[in-house]
Amino acid sequence: MGLVLVAFLAAFLLIASVGLLLFYREAMLQRLATVLAPDTGAPKNRLLRFLQTPSFSSVESVMTPFQKVLPRSPEEVSVVQKRMIRAGYRNDSNVNIFYACKVLVPLWAAIVVTATGAYQYGVFFMYALAISLGFLAPDFWLSNRIKARQLDIRLALPQALDLMVICVEAGLSVDQAVVRVADEIRLTAPKLSDELSLVNLEQRAGRPRADCWRNLAERTDVPSVRSLVSILIQADQFGTSVSKTLRVHSETLRTQRRQQAEEQAAKTTVKLVFPLVFFIFPSIFLVALGPSMIIMLEGFKKFL
């Protein structure tokens, strides 16, 4: 059984690494093109086209037959697309690759069960377990990516708000401050920088400012970002000071983070009860009472 678990974990890690390479290819190529040709226009485009020789569309064309196997409704596709956007994958082809993985991963898990001979422990049980875990593995991976991205955005938000306060107090408008902050935090917080850049692009495309900020809250689905959006919309509607509002919200976020850390620290005492009772106390009792129990048993044998 241990060999089966090791083989399944190895196959899952292999498939997950392939998925990471596929999804992060575009971002990697953009970064390479920016580093190698930062100031030129046409050479950068030529370099990007040169680096994209095995294009992402070819991967999608390979996985197209598999993604058509599962039936899906427009509502389900919309939900999956929202989850992909929250994970940072905005390309439409990523949805097709996701559905293809929900077909390929169970097949690969069944192949692993067959190759390792794990079906000898129970044919129906092992194949059903492998197929069900393989079918749910892309959902678990996507949920993990969403949580990791939301955590990065939540941790980087107070520093971005501080920079925005400085920009607004220096005389910039809110839109110009968003652009400047997105450029400044591109290396330290690339996920939040991408979201702020999208807000700027939507505003340049002609959307109202309130709608752009609401889209930011919908894309990230982070409570602190939602509260920030509501605060900015109210400040824009009622004409209150944006810099004071952002400063107060930044301090509030830091206070909430401190309180969450204190809450987690307070929970450790309760969480330590179960390891103490089931693992540490038995060993202590064995060491402390073991010799005395042996002596008592030997004494009882003399009387018997």
C-alpha positions in Angstrom: 0.0 0.0 0.0 2.9 2.3 0.7 4.2 1.8 -2.9 0.8 2.7 -4.3 0.7 5.9 -2.3 4.2 6.8 -3.4 3.4 6.1 -7.1 0.2 8.1 -6.9 1.9 11.1 -5.3 4.7 11.0 -7.9 2.2 11.0 -10.7 0.2 13.8 -9.2 3.3 15.9 -8.7 4.4 15.3 -12.3 1.0 16.3 -13.7 0.9 19.4 -11.4 4.4 20.5 -12.5 3.3 20.1 -16.2 0.2 22.2 -15.5 2.3 24.9 -13.7 4.7 25.0 -16.7 1.8 25.4 -19.1 0.0 28.1 -17.1 3.1 30.1 -16.3 4.6 30.0 -19.7 3.1 33.3 -20.8 4.2 35.1 -17.7 7.7 33.7 -18.0 8.0 34.7 -21.6 6.8 38.2 -20.8 9.4 38.5 -18.1 12.2 37.2 -20.3 11.3 39.6 -23.1 11.2 42.5 -20.6 14.6 41.7 -19.2 16.3 41.0 -22.5 14.7 43.9 -24.4 13.4 46.4 -21.9 13.4 49.7 -23.9 12.8 48.7 -27.5 9.5 48.1 -29.1 9.9 46.0 -32.2 12.9 43.9 -31.0 10.9 43.0 -27.9 8.0 41.8 -30.0 10.4 39.8 -32.2 12.1 38.3 -29.2 8.7 37.4 -27.7 7.7 35.7 -30.9 11.0 33.9 -31.0 10.5 32.6 -27.5 7.0 31.5 -28.2 8.0 28.8 -30.8 6.1 26.0 -29.1 3.0 28.2 -28.7 0.3 27.9 -26.0 -2.3 27.4 -28.7 -0.6 24.1 -29.8 -1.0 22.8 -26.3 -4.7 23.7 -26.4 -5.1 22.0 -29.8 -3.6 18.8 -28.3 -6.0 18.9 -25.3 -9.1 19.9 -27.3 -10.3 16.3 -27.9 -10.1 15.6 -24.1 -11.9 18.7 -22.9 -14.9 17.9 -25.1 -15.5 14.6 -23.3 -17.1 16.1 -20.2 -20.6 17.6 -20.6 -20.7 21.2 -19.3 -23.4 23.9 -19.2 -22.8 27.6 -19.8 -23.4 28.3 -16.1 -20.7 25.8 -15.1 -18.3 27.2 -17.6 -18.9 30.7 -16.2 -18.2 29.6 -12.7 -15.0 27.8 -13.7 -13.9 30.9 -15.7 -14.4 33.1 -12.6 -12.4 30.7 -10.5 -9.6 30.7 -13.2 -9.6 34.5 -13.2 -9.4 34.6 -9.4 -6.4 32.2 -9.7 -4.8 34.6 -12.2 -5.5 32.7 -15.4 -7.4 35.0 -17.7 -6.9 33.3 -21.0 -10.0 31.6 -22.4 -8.0 28.5 -23.4 -7.2 27.9 -19.7 -10.8 26.7 -19.1 -10.4 24.1 -21.9 -7.2 22.9 -20.4 -8.8 22.6 -17.0 -11.6 20.4 -18.4 -9.0 18.4 -20.3 -7.0 17.8 -17.1 -10.2 16.5 -15.4 -10.2 13.8 -18.0 -6.4 13.1 -18.3 -5.6 13.0 -14.6 -8.1 10.2 -13.8 -6.8 8.3 -16.8 -3.2 8.8 -15.6 -4.2 7.7 -12.1 -5.8 4.5 -13.5 -2.7 3.8 -15.5 -0.6 4.2 -12.3 -2.8 1.8 -10.5 -2.5 -0.7 -13.3 1.3 -0.3 -13.6 2.0 -0.6 -9.9 -0.3 -3.6 -9.4 -2.3 -1.8 -6.8 -5.5 -3.2 -8.2 -4.7 -6.5 -6.4 -5.8 -4.9 -3.1 -9.3 -4.5 -4.6 -10.0 -3.9 -8.2 -13.2 -1.8 -7.9 -12.0 0.1 -4.8 -8.6 1.1 -6.1 -9.8 2.1 -9.6 -12.7 4.0 -8.1 -10.4 5.8 -5.6 -7.9 6.6 -8.4 -10.5 8.0 -10.8 -12.3 10.0 -8.1 -9.1 11.5 -6.8 -7.9 12.2 -10.3 -11.2 13.9 -11.2 -11.1 16.1 -8.0 -7.4 16.9 -8.2 -7.7 19.8 -10.7 -10.4 21.4 -8.5 -8.2 21.1 -5.4 -5.2 22.5 -7.3 -7.2 25.4 -8.5 -8.6 26.1 -5.1 -5.1 26.1 -3.7 -3.9 28.5 -6.3 -6.9 30.9 -5.6 -6.1 30.8 -1.8 -2.4 31.5 -2.4 -3.1 34.4 -4.7 -5.7 35.9 -2.4 -3.2 35.6 0.5 -0.5 37.4 -1.6 -3.0 40.2 -2.5 -4.2 40.6 1.1 -0.6 40.8 2.5 0.5 43.3 -0.1 -2.5 45.6 0.2 -1.4 47.7 3.2 1.9 48.6 1.6 0.2 49.5 -1.6 -2.3 51.7 0.3 0.6 53.5 2.0 2.2 54.3 -1.4 -1.2 55.4 -2.7 -1.6 57.8 0.2 1.8 59.3 -0.5 1.0 59.7 -4.2 -2.4 61.3 -3.4 -0.9 63.7 -0.8 1.8 64.6 -3.4 -0.9 65.9 -5.7 -1.7 63.0 -8.0 -5.3 62.0 -8.7 -6.6 58.6 -7.6 -6.2 57.2 -11.2 -2.6 58.4 -11.5 -1.8 57.1 -8.0 -3.1 53.7 -9.0 -0.9 53.6 -12.1 2.2 54.7 -10.1 1.6 52.2 -7.3 1.1 49.4 -9.9 4.5 50.3 -11.4 6.2 50.6 -8.0 5.1 47.2 -6.6 5.5 45.2 -9.8 8.5 43.3 -8.4 7.4 43.0 -4.8 3.7 42.3 -5.3 3.2 41.3 -9.0 -0.3 39.9 -8.4 -1.7 43.1 -6.9 0.2 45.1 -9.5 -1.6 43.2 -12.3 -5.0 43.8 -10.7 -4.3 47.5 -10.4 -3.0 47.7 -13.9 -6.3 46.0 -15.1 -8.2 48.7 -13.2 -6.3 51.4 -15.1 -6.8 49.6 -18.5 -10.6 49.4 -17.9 -10.7 53.1 -17.0 -8.8 53.9 -20.2 -11.2 51.8 -22.2 -14.1 54.0 -21.1 -15.7 52.2 -18.2 -16.8 54.2 -15.1 -14.5 54.3 -12.2 -17.0 52.6 -9.8 -17.5 49.7 -12.2 -13.7 49.2 -12.6 -13.3 49.0 -8.8 -16.2 46.7 -8.5 -14.7 44.4 -11.1 -11.5 44.4 -9.0 -13.4 43.2 -6.0 -15.1 40.5 -8.1 -11.9 39.3 -9.6 -9.9 39.0 -6.4 -12.8 38.0 -4.0 -10.7 39.3 -1.0 -12.7 40.8 1.8 -10.2 43.6 2.4 -10.3 44.5 -1.3 -14.1 44.6 -1.2 -14.1 46.9 1.8 -11.5 49.1 0.0 -13.6 49.3 -3.1 -16.7 50.3 -1.1 -14.7 52.9 0.7 -13.3 54.4 -2.5 -16.7 54.5 -4.1 -18.3 56.2 -1.1 -15.4 58.7 -1.0 -15.9 59.5 -4.7 -19.6 59.9 -4.3 -19.6 62.1 -1.1 -16.4 64.0 -1.8 -14.5 63.0 1.4 -10.7 63.0 1.7 -9.3 60.0 -0.2 -5.9 60.2 1.5 -7.3 60.1 5.0 -9.7 57.3 4.0 -6.8 55.2 2.6 -4.6 55.8 5.7 -7.4 54.7 8.1 -8.1 51.6 6.0 -4.4 50.7 5.9 -4.1 51.0 9.6 -7.3 48.9 10.0 -5.9 46.2 7.8 -2.7 46.0 9.9 -4.8 45.9 13.0 -6.9 43.0 11.6 -3.7 41.1 10.6 -2.3 41.6 14.1 -5.6 40.4 15.7 -5.7 37.4 13.4 -2.1 36.4 14.4 -3.1 36.7 18.1 -6.2 34.6 17.4 -4.1 31.9 15.8 -1.7 32.0 18.7 -4.5 31.7 21.2 -5.9 28.6 19.3 -2.6 26.7 19.6 -3.2 25.8 23.3 -6.5 24.1 22.3 -4.9 22.4 19.3 -2.1 21.1 21.4 -4.5 19.1 23.6 -5.0 16.3 21.1 -1.3 15.6 20.4 -0.6 15.8 24.1 -3.3 13.3 25.0 -2.7 10.8 22.2 1.1 10.9 21.6 3.0 12.6 24.5 1.0 11.5 27.6 1.1 7.8 26.8 4.9 7.9 26.4 5.3 9.8 29.7 3.1 7.3 31.5 5.1 4.5 30.0 8.4 5.9 31.1 7.1 7.0 34.5 4.9 4.1 35.5 6.5 1.3 33.5 9.3 0.4 35.9 6.9 0.6 39.0 4.3 -1.6 37.2 7.0 -4.2 36.4 8.1 -4.2 40.1 4.5 -4.5 41.3 3.8 -7.4 38.9 6.9 -9.2 40.1 5.8 -8.7 43.7 2.3 -10.1 43.0 3.9 -13.2 41.4 5.7 -13.9 44.6 2.5 -13.9 46.6 0.8 -16.1 44.0 
